[in-house]
Amino acid sequence: MSTQVKVDPAVATMGPTERVEKIKARFLATTPEICAERAKLITESYKETEGRPMSIRRAKALEKILLGMSVYIDDDELIVGNQCSMPRSAPIYPEFSCEWVEAELDRLAKRTADVFLISEDVKKTLREDVFPYWKGKTNHEIATALMKQEAIDAGNAVAYTVGNYYFNGVGHISANYGKVMSEGLNAVIAEAEAAKEKFDYADAHQMKSLHFLESTIIANKAVIAFANRFADEAERLAAAEKDAARKTELLEIARICRKVPAQPAETFREAVQAFWFVHLVIQIESNGHSISPMRFDQYCYPFYKASKNTMSDEQAQELLDLLWLKFNGLNKVRDENSTMAFAGYPMFMNIIVGGVDREGKDATNELSLMLLQCAANTKLYAPSLSIRVHEGTPDVLYLKAAEVSRMGLGVPAYFNDRTIIPALLSRGLTLEDARDYGIIGCVEPQVGGKTEGWHDAAFFNMAKIVELTLNNGYDKRTDMQVGLKTGDITEMKSFDDVMAAYAKQMEYFVGLMCHSDNMVDLAHGENVPLPFLSSLVEDCIGRGKSLQEGGAIYNFSGPQGVGVANAGDALTAIKKLCFDEKVISLPELKEILDKDFEGAENIRQMLVNRAPKYGNDDDYADEIAVESANIYCREVNKYRNPRGGQFQPGLYPASANVPFGAVVGATPDGRKSGTPLADGVSPIGGADISGPTATVNSVAKLDHEVTSNGTLLNQKFHPNAVKGEEGLRNLINVTETYFKNGGFHVQYNVIDRNTLLEAQENPEDFRGLVVRVAGYSAFFTALDKSLQDDIISRTEQVF
C-alpha cells in the first residue's frame, strides 16, 4: 500500500525535550564497560544441553540468557530494554570466539580506540567460569579447521580478511519488524506450530527441520517472557514511586510490556516498544553488527497515523528521539585488529527514509522527516541514517536531508534508487522487492525480512594485489611466496603484461577469499544457528531451515574491495610514466619502491603530480581505475555460497583502508609504505583537485550496478561551502549530478580541518564531536589517531 502523502515540513521542527537532554547527558558521561552476564549464562546453558540438537541448544541458551540477565529501567525512560547489566556496556559472546578476549583482557582499558573498562571480578568470572569450557569449541576454531593452508597464509599476508564473521556473529540483516508490530510473536509461534505438521518425524532429514521449528517456538516464548520481566520491574518501581507523573509512566510501561511484542501493537508507542524488544533481542542472540531497522518510516507509519488523535507531534518526536538514544546504548567489543577497521564503537544500524514504495510511488511521509529530525536533536553517532533518492523525491525531504547534512554529523547518507533498484533486479529480486530495499550497515542494499545477505563477508586489499604483482607473488612483510609467480615485473615489455599479471593474482586471491568465506559460512550453519532471528525472516519457518542453512528467500555473500583509487592510480602511473612517456623504467621504479622512496623524493613527486589521477574526470586515469575494479568484480561474481546464493562484490572499506594501508609497501601512485589507502571509491586524499563535480563524474564511471553489495563515496566540504539556501541547493545539485550519471551512494562530512586538529589536541573539549568515518559516524575523539589523521587528510571541497 502506498504511503504517498503531502508532508508539512513543520512536523519535523521540534527540538529535543528536557527528558531527551537528560538521558543523553547520562550517556555521554558513561564510559563503556565489559559485562560477563551473557557469557556466564550461555556457558552454563551449553553445559546443561550437551548432546542435544544444536538448534535446540541455541534456543535454550537464548532462553537462559533472557530469563537470567539483569533487567532495569533507568530514570525518565519511556522505551525499555537493556543489553547488559550496565548502560552502554558490551557483552561477551564466547561461542563465536574468545581466544582474543582472553589474550586482550588486561589491555581493553588501555587501548588507543574503543576503550572498555573491565573490573577484576569480571575478569575472574571470564577466566574461571567461561573461557575454559570453550577451548576448541568456538566457531572461529571450527572454521579455521575447515580452511586450506594457502587461504590462511593469504589472510595472514592481509591480501584480504574474513575477520568479521570469523570472530563474530553475522548480523547484517533486517528482520520483519512490521510483522511483529502488526501480528505479534504469538502469531510467529502459531506459524511455527503449523509448519511442524508438514514435516515427518520418521524422516531423518526432516527431523532437523522439526528441531529448528521447535527452537523458534522456544526462542519466541523466551522473548515474550523477557518483555514480561520489564513489566514486573515497571510495576515494582511504580509501587515505590512518589512522583505521580512518573508513576503513571511506569504503569503505562508495564501495560505495554505485558502486551507487546506478544500481541499486535495498536498505538505508536506500543509499536516502537515492540520494535525495540525485537531489535534488542536480535543483538543479544548474536554479536553480529549492522542489525538494521531500514524502512522504519514505512512499517511504523500506520501506527503513527493511528495515534495522531491521541498523541501530539512533540510527543511522537520525543518517542523517536528516545529510540535514537536506545540505539546508542547498544555496544560491541572487538579484537584489537578489528577495532582498527571499525573504530568508534559502531554498531552500523541503518535506518533509511524516503524512496519509492512497492508500487513505485514516492513513499515520503511525516516519519521520514521526523527521523531526520532525530539526528538533529540527539547529535549522536547512531544509528546510521540514510535517504533514498529517486526522480520524484519531494523537495521537502531533499532539503531537510541537506539541512541535516550541513550540521556536520555525517548523516544522512544518500542512496540512488535509479541505480540500486536495477542492480537488485539483476541479482534476482522481484520488482516489488527491489523497490522495497533498505540499507544494511554502511551501504549494502537488501529487502528486509527476506534476505541473508552476508554483506561485509570480507575486505579485499586491492593495493596489496598491486604490490604482489610487482613482486611476483612474494610478500616482503611476511617473507613468504603467498601469490602466484606471474613474472618478473622488471622484464615485462608492455602495460598489457602488467595488467595480465595483476588479473592472475586477482583471480588467485579472490578464489582463496571466497573459499575462506564459505568455510566460515559452513561453520555458522552447523554451530551457531539463530532461531529467533530466523523466525522473523522469510521463508525460514516455511522451509524448516535457519538463516544460516539457507532458509531466507534471498541468499548472498558480499565481500568488498578496498583501495580502488590506489590500485587504479598505481597502474595509471606505470602506464603513463613507464610505457607511454618512458621517463622511468620498470626496474628503476621497482628499486625505488623497494626502498620506500628513500633518496628519491623527486621521483615520488613525479608519480604524484605528473601521472593522471582518478577523481578529476580524466578518462585516462578513470578508465584504468574502472578496469582494476572490474577485474575484482568479475572474479567475485564467479562464486556461490553454501546457502545456495551468489557472491556479489562491493567497493567500500568501513575504516579498513587505514589498517590495510599499514601492510602495503610503497606503491607507484606515490604512496609511501604503511600509509592509509583511499577510502571507498573516493579518490586519494588531495588527488581530486578539480572540484566536487569532477570527482563525482569520475566515480560514476565505475559500474555501480555490478557492485550490488554497495559502493561508498566520501566527500568533505568546508562549512562555508554549504551556507544558506544556495549552499543547500549546491549540495543537492552535486548529489543529483552523481546520481543521474549512475552513482550508487554519497555521504558528506561538513567540517573544517582546523576544528578536527583542535579536537585532536584537546579531546576533552570535543567529546561530543561526531564525524563521518566511512559508512558510519563516530565520536572523533574515540578514534585511533591514525584514523583521525586519515579523516583530516581528505580533500576539503568547495563549490
N, C-alpha and C positions, 0 to 999 in steps of 0.2 A: 504494500500500500504506500502510495506517495505521501511524503510529509511536506510537500511543497506549500509554503505559506509566505505571506508577506510579513517580514520581520521588522519590528520597530527597534531601531538601534538603542533607544533609551532603556530597553530591558536589561542591557549589559553595561550599566554605568554606575552600579552600586559599589562602593568601596568596601574594604574589609570591616567587619564588625569588631567590637571590643573582645568578644569571645574568640574570634579568629586570631586577633593580635596576641592575646594572652597565651593561647596554645602554641602559636608559632614561636613566641619568646621562649617558652619552655623547651621546645625542640632545639632551637639554636644554642641553648645553654647546656645541652646534653651531649656528652662525649660517648660515642658508641662503645659497647662492651660485648664480650662473648658470653653467651648463655649456654649452659650444659644440659638444660632440662630435656630437650628433644633427643639429644644424643644418648642420654641415660635411659630414657623411656623406650626408644626404639631398640636399644641393645637388650633390654630386659624382654621386650616382646619377641625378638628374634630367638632368644634362648628358649622362650616358652613354646614357640611354634616350630621348632626343629622337626624336619621330616614331613611337614605339610606342604601342599602346593604353593608355589611362590606367590601367585596372585592372592591367595587367602592370607598368606603371611604378611603381604604388603598392606592388605586391608585391616588386618588385626593390629598391625603396627600403627597405622593411622588412628585407629580407634583408641589404642592405649595412649597415644600422644594427646589426642583431643580431650580425652576424659581425665588425663593426669597432669597436664601442664597448668601453669598458673593462669588465671583469668583476672583481669582487673578493669575498672572503669575510672579513667582519670577525671579530675575536676573539669567541669564545663563541657565534657564530651557529649555529643548527641548521637554520633555514629560510633559503635563499639566493636571491639575485636582486636586482640593483640597477638603478635607473632612470637614474642618472647616474654620472659619474666620481668624484663626491664624495657623501658621505651628505647627505641632506636638501636636496639641490640641485635646481634646476629646469632642464630642457632648453628650447631654443627650437624652435618649430615654424614655420619661415618660410613654408611652403606655405599656411598659413591666413591669416596677416597678419604683417608685420614692419615696416611703416612706423612704428607706435607704438614698437616696440622700439628702432629706430634713433633716434627723437626723444627717448626717455626713458633711453637707455643710461647717461648720466652722472648721472642722478637716482635710479637704482634703490637705491643705498646710502644715500640721504638722505631717503627717503620717510617720511611720518608713520605709515604702516601697511604691513605685509608688506615689510619691508626685505630686499633681496638684495645681498650683496657681489658685486662683479664685478672681476676682475683686468684689468689693461691688456692682457695677452696675449689674453684672451677678447674684449675689445672690438675689438682689432686683427683677430682672426680673423673676427668677425662683420662688421665694416665692410669688410674687403678680400675675404674668401672667400665670404661668404654674401649679404649684402644686395644687392649689385649685380645678381646673377642674377635676383632675384625681383621687380624693378621691373616693374609692370604684369601680373604673373603670379599674384599671391596670390588666394586665394578671396575675400577681402574686396573687392579691387578689382573682380573679376569680378561679384560680387553687386551692388555699387554701380552698375555699369553697367547692370544689369537693372532697377533701381528707377526709378519715375517721380519727378519732382522734388518733387511735393507730399508724397510719403511721406518723402523725405529732409528736407524742411523741418519736417514734423511731428516727426520724430525729433530734429532739432536743437532744437526747442522743448521737448523731453522730455515730449511727450504720451505717449510710450512709448519704449522702447529695445529693439532686437533685437540688442544688442551681444554677447550670449552666444555665438551661433553665427555671428555676423557677423565676429568676430575669431578664433574658435577652432573646434576640433572640436565635434561634437555631444555625445558621451558620453550620459549619462542613460539608461543601459541596464544590463541584467543578462544576461550570456551563459549558455549552458548548461554551467555548471561541472560539474554532476553527470555529464554525458555524457563529459567528458574524464576525470573520475575513474574512471568505470566502463568506458569503452571505449578511451580514449586517442586521441591525434591521428592515429595511423596509421589508425584507423577513419574519421576525418573525411576523410583523404586518399583512402582507398578509396571513400568515398561520392561524392566529387567526381569521381573517375575514372569511376565507374559512371554518374554523371549526364551526363557528356560524350557517352555513347552515345546519349542521347535527342535530341541536337541535330544539326542538319545543317550541315556546313561550306559547302554550296552556297548556303545562305540567308543573305543579308547581315545580316538582323536577328538571326538566331540566332548569327552569328559573335560578336556582342558577349557573348552568354551563354557561349560557349566560351572567350573571353578571360577572362571573370570566373572561370569554374571553374578554368582554368589558374592564375589568380592566387591562388586559395585553396590550391592544391597547393603553389605556390612558398612562400607565407607559412607554411603549417603545417610544411613541411620546415625552413624557417628557424628556427622556434621550437624544434623538436627539436634542431637544431644549436646553438642558443643554450644550451639546457639542458646539452648535452654539453660546452660550454665551461666550465661551472661544475664538471662532473665532473672535467675536466682540471685546473682550478685547485685543487680539493679534493685531488686526488692529489698535485699538486706541493707543496702545503702539508704534507700528511701525511708526505711523504718527508723533510721537514726538521724535523718536529715532534718535540721531545724528551719532551713530556708524553704518557704512554701513553694516558691517558683521552681527551685531545683528539685524538690520532692516530686512535683508534678512531672518534671522532665524525666526523672528516674523511673517513675511508674509507667510513663509512656515508652521508655526504652524497654522495660520489662514486657509490656504488652506486645510490642513489635517483635522482640526476640522469641516470644512464645509462638508467634505466627509465621515469621519468615526465618529461614528460607524453606521451611517445610511446606507451607501453603502458598498460594498465589498472593502476590502483593496487590494492593488496591490503590495505595496512595504513593506519592512521590517519595516520601520519607521511607516508607516500607520498601519500595523498590531499591532505593540507594543502600539501605541496610542489607537487603538480600544480596545485592551485588557484592557488597564488601565481604560478607561471610564467604561467598564462593571464591572471590579473588584471594582472600587471606588463606583459606584452607589449601588452595592450589599451591600457594607459596610455602605452606608448612609441609605438604606432602612431599615436595621435591625442592631442591635449591636451584633448579634451572631458572635463569632470569628471563627477562623480556616477556613475562606474562602480561599480555596487553589487552586492555579493555576495548580498544579500537573504536567502533562506531557507537559510542555511548549516547551521542546526541540522537541517534535513530531509535535504538531499542528502549531507551528510557523515556522518550518523548511522550508516548501515550499516558504514562503515569504523571508526568508533569502537567499535561493537559487536564487530566482527571482531577488534579488538585488545585487548579487555578482559582477556583472559587473559595477555597479554604486556606490558601497559603499566599502570602504576599511575594512579590518578586524579590524583596530583600531577604525574606526567609529562605526562598529557594536558592538564592545566590550564596547565602551563608552555609547552607547544607552542602553545596558543591565545594565551597572553599574548605569546609571541614573534611570533606572527602579528599581533597588535594593534600591536606596535612596528614591524613592517614597514609596516603601513598608514600610520603616522605619518611614515615616511620618504619617502613619495611627496609630490611638490610640484609647484606650477604658478605661473608668474609671469603676472600680469595687467596690463593697462594701468592707468594711474592712476585713471581714472574707474571702471572696473570694480572696482578694488580697494576703492573706497569702498562699493560694493554687496556685495562678497564679501570683507570683511576678515577676517584671522585665519589665513591660509594654508589655507583649507578645500579639501578635495577631495570632500566630500559623499558619501562612500562609505557606503551604508546597509546594515547587517545587521539583520534583523528576526527575532524569536523568537516562538514560540507560534502562536496562531491555530488554524484547522482545516486538515485535510488535504483532498485532492481528493474524498474521500467524505463530508466534513462532520464528521468526528470530531476531537476535540481532538488536537493534534499535539505537545503538550509532551513533551520528553524530557530526558535528562541534559544534553545540549549546550545546551538552551535556558537552563538555569540557569548553566552554566559560562561561556557567552558574556556573561551579565550580570556574572559574577564578574570577567571580563577587564577590564571598565570599572572595577570597584572596585580591582583590583590595579594597573593601569597609570596611572589618573587622568590620561589624556591626552585630547586633543580629537577624535581619530579612532579608529575610524570612528564615523559617526553610528549609534547603537544604538537600536533600536525594539522595541516589543512589540505584537503583535496581540491584541486583547481580544475575546472573544465570550461568550455566555451561560454557556458551560461552562468558562471559563478556571479552572484549578485554583488554589486558594488559595496553594499553594506557589510558583507562578510570579508571581502578582499581588503577594504580599508581598515576594518577592525583588526585583521591579521597584521597588516603593515604597521598599524599603531603599536601593537604589542611587540613586533619585531624591533621597532625603534626604541623600546625600553631597554634593550641590551641584554635580555635574558637568554638569547639564542633560540627562542621559540616565537612562533611556530615554525616547523619545517614545512616546506611547500612540496606537494606531490602532484604529478601531471596525469590526470585521467586520460588524456589524449594518447599517452604512450603506454601507461600501465595496463589499461583495460585490454588493448590488443596483445600486449605481452602475455597476460594471463590466459587469453583465449588461445594463444599459440601453445600453451602448456596443457591444454585440455580442459580448462574450466568452461562451464556453460556461460552464455552471455549474461544471464541474470546473476550468477555467482561472481563473475568478473566485475560487473558493475558494483557489486556489494563488497568489494575488497576494503580492507583496512591495512594498517601498517603495524608490523611486529618489530619491536626493538628499535633499531636505528632507522632502516629504510626498506625493510623486507615486506613485500605485499603478500597477503593471503586472504581468503574468505574465511571469516570467523566461524568456529563451531563445526568445521568440516575438514580441516587441514592439519596434518602433521608435517610441517614444512622443513624441520631440521635446518632452519636458517642459521647462519653462523657456524656451519658444520666444521669449517676450518678457515684459517688465514693462510694464504699462499704468498710467498715472498718473491714477487716478480723481479725485483732488483737483484736478489740472490741468484736467480737463474741467469741474469746477465753476467754476474761475477763468475759463476761456474762455467758459463760458455767461454769466457775469456781465459779460463784456467783449465780447460779440457776436462771438466768434471771434478777437479781436485779442489777441496775446501781447505784453505790455508789455516783457518781458525781451529778446526778440529784435527788437522793433519791427516785427512782421510780422502780417499778416492770415493766420493759419495755419488757422483754422477757418471754419466756415460763419457767415454773418450770420443769426443766429437771432432777432434782435430786441433792441432796447434794453431792458435789464433795468429801467431806471427807468420805463418805460412799461407794464410788464406789470401786468395787473389782477387776476390770480389766481395761486395757487400752481400750478394746473394749467398755466398758461402757462410758468412757470419749469421745471416738470418736462418739458414738451414740448420746450423749448429744450435742456435737458440731454440728453434722449433723442436729439435730432437730432445734437447734437455727438458723442455717444457713437457713434451709427451711422457717422458720417463717419470718425472717428479709428480705430475698430475695423477698418473696411474698409481703411484705409491700413496699419494694423499687420499685418493678415493678408496683404495684398499684399507688404509688406516681408519677412515671414516666408517666403512662398512663393518669392520671388526668391532668398533665401539658401538655401532648401531645394533649388531647382533647381541652384544653383551647386555645392552639396555633391555632388549626384548626378553631375554632369558632371566635376568636377575633383578630388574627394578621396574616392573610394570606399575602403572599408576592408575589404580581402579577408580578413584574419584574423578580425576581429570578426564579419564577415558569415557566415563559415563556421560559427560557433557560435550562430547564430540561425535557427530555422525560419522560412520554408522557402526561405532564400536559395539554397542549393545546388539544391534541387528545382526552383525557378523559374528558376535561372540568372540571378539578379539580386542585386546588392549591396543591403545595407540601405538605402543612400542612394537607390536606384532603386525601392524598394517591395518588396523581397524578403521582408520579415517577414510573418508571419501577420496581425498587428495593426499598423496604422499610424495614429498620431495626431499632432496638433500642439497643444501646451498652453501658451498664454500666460496670465499671471496678473495679476489686478487688484490694485493696491496703494492703500491709503488708504480702505478701506471705511468705517471709523468717521468719518474726516474728511468724506468726501462725504455720508454719512448725517447726521452732526450739523450740517453746514453747511446742508443743505437743511431739516433739522428746525428750526433757528433761524429761517430765513426764514419757514417756515410759521407757527411759533408766535408770533414777535415782530412780523413784518411784516404778516401777514394775519389771524391769529386774534385776537391781543391788540392789534395796531396801535400798539405802543409806539415803533416806529421805522419810518420809511418806507423803501422800497427805494432811492430816490435818496439819502437820508441814509446808509443802510448802505453803499452803494457809495462814496460820498465818503470815509467813514471808512476803508473797506478800502483805497482808493487811497492813503491817507496812512499806512497801516500802523498805525492806531490812535493816531497822534501827536495828543496833546492830548485823547484820548477814551478814557482808561483805564477810566472809569466805564462806557462802552458795552461795552468788551471784557469787563469783569467781568459785565455783564448777559448777554452772549452765552454766557459760560462757565457762569454759575451759574443763570440763570433759564430757559434753554431746556432741555428734557429731553435726556438723553444716552444713547446706545446703551451697553449694558453693565450696566444696572441693572434689567433685567426690566420695563421700561416700554414698553408696546406702542406708545405714541405715537412715541417715537424709534426703536424697533426696527423698526417696520413701514416707516418711510421708509428706514432703512439697508438693509433687505432689498430694497426696490424699487430703490434706487440700484444695488445689486449685481446684481439680476435683469436690469436693463436691459443691463448689460455682458454678462452671461452669454448672454442671448438673441441678442445681436449676434454674439458669438463662435461660437455654435452654427450660424450660417448658412454657415460657410465650410468648404471642403475643401482638402486639400494636394496637391502634385504626385505623392505616392506612393499616391494613391487613398484616403486616410484622412480622417477628420473632425477639425476643430478641437474642442477641449474646454477649457472655462475652468477656471481655478483662482483662488484668492484667498490669496496669500502673497507675501512680499516678499524672501526671503533677508534682506539688510540694506539693500535698495534704498529703504526708507522714509526713510532719512536723506538720501542724495543727491537723491531725488525731492522731498523737502520743501524742499531748498535752491533749487529752481527754481520754487516755487509761492509766489505772493504771499499776503497776509493772506486768511484765509477766515472765513466767517460763524460758524464754531464757536468763534471767539475765538483761533484760532491766528495767531501773528504770522508775517510774511513770512520765508521762508528756514528756518523751524524744521522738525524732522522730522515726518513723518506717523506715524500709528499703524501698528504692525507687524501684519501678517497680518490675521486677522479679530478681533484683540484690540481692546478699547476704547481710546480715547485715554488715555494715562497720566494718572492722577489723576481721570479722569471716572467710573470704576467705583467708586462709593463705597458700594455696597450689599452688598459681600461676594462671595466666590467663587461661591456658588450662584446668585446673581442674575446674575452675569457669564455663567456657562455657560448659563443659561436664555435669555439674550439671544442669545448666539452660536448656540445650537441652532435659533433661528428662521430662520436662513439655510437655503437649500436645498442641503444638502451632497451630495445625490445628483447634482444638476445640475452642481455644481462638481467633476466627477470627476477633474480634474487635481490636486485637493488643496486643502484649506484648512488654515490654521495658526493655532492659538490658543496664545499665550504666557501663562503665569501665573507670578507671582513670590511666593514665600512666605518669611516670616521663619523661620529655623531653629527657633525656639521653637514654631511652629505645627504642626510635624510630629514633635515629640518623642515618644518612647515608642510603645507599641503603639497607643494612642489616636490619635496623630498619623498613623501609617501607615494606620489604618482611615479617618481623615478624608480622607486623600489619595485612597484608593481610592473612598470614597463620593462625593466630588465628581466624580471621573472617571466613575463609573457614572451619576450624575445626568445628566451631559452626554451620555454615550453612549446612555442609554435614551431621551433626547429627540431623538436623531438627529445628534449631533455626529460629526465626522469624525476629528479629531486634537486632542490637547492635549499640551503639554510644560511642565515645571516648572523654574524657577530657584529653588533653595533657598539663599539667601544674604542677608545683611543689608546694608543700604545703607552702613553705616559701613565695612565691610570693603572694599567697592568704592571708596569715597572714599579710604581709606588706600592701596589699591593704585594709585590714580591719582596720588597724591602721591609714593609710594615704589615705583616699578615694579620695581626690582632685588630688593626683598624679596618680590615676589609673581610671580616668573617662571613658576611652575607653576600659577597660579590659572586654572581653567577655568570659563567661563560659557556659558550658552546664549544665542546671539545671535538667531537666528531658527530656521530648520530645521537648524541645525548648532551645534556647540560650538566654542569657540576659546579660546586664551590671552587673557585680558582685557588684558594689557599689550601684546599685538601689535596691538590695535585702535586706529584713529584716535580722538582724543579726542571727536569728535562722536558716534561710535557708542558709546563708553564712557558719555557723558552720557545717551544715549538709554536704555541699559540701566539706568542708575541711576535714571532718572525713572519707570520702570514702577512701577505700583501694587504695594505690598508687602502681600499679603493675609494675613489671619489667620482662623482659624475661630471 
